């Protein structure tokens, strides 16, 4: 069975601040829905960039559950680019 990894990378205020702040293993069905979502923009101008990739065989995925709720809300919109203020 193929596993997929959803990663969220915060853009930061400078390029040196970019870092992965969310990571989870997801199903193929959810991966297909999330491939369209590319970015969630915050009101301060920073972004949470969303990436979906296939997990490597025997890869240990260390989960970081930082933004589950936000990503699920953005996923429900069906859009590729979402602003946080639109999710309320």
Secondary structure, DSSP 8 states (H G I E B T S, - for coil): ---EEEEEEE--SSGGG-EEEEEEEE-HHHHHHHTT--EEE-TTS-EEEEEEEE--TT-----B-SSHHHHHHHHHH--SEEEGGGG-
